[in-house]
Amino acid sequence: MPETTAPPLNFAMSADRTRVTVTPRSITPFDLGPAEIDALVRALIIGRASMNPPRRSDDPEGLESVVTHHAMVTRLEPEGDGSGDFLLGVFHQGLGWVGTHLTRQEAQMMADVFNKGLAQAGEKGHVR
């Protein structure tokens, strides 16, 4: 994993994991460059992932509530262990690479959904 810059803030999780106290490391204003912003976002994501209540992982009410970016890059690679499972990586301009493990069944389900959506879009004349 690449070395990251420490954010200019200290984070302390409450005992019940429902609050985070954020304390600046200095009392003077500070400028943030790309490396510091990346470190701050990473620290916030790691902190939120361990908080209560956990983030819901079920389907969102509507995709308009999902943070999206139109210049996404994706990468799908088989796991190196011969299991038939996959690693799916999605690159977001603001978040960087975000990945997840997919079982073979999950990958097949995603492929089926994409193929069905492409076929329906083609029927409506949206795919050339």
Secondary structure, 3 states (H helix, E strand, C coil): CCCCCCCCEEEEECCCCCCEEEEECCCCCCCCCHHHHHHHHHHHHHHHHCCCCCCCCCCCCCHHHCCCCCCCEEEEEECCCCCCCEEEEEEECCCEEEEEEECHHHHHHHHHHHHHHHHHHHHCCCCC
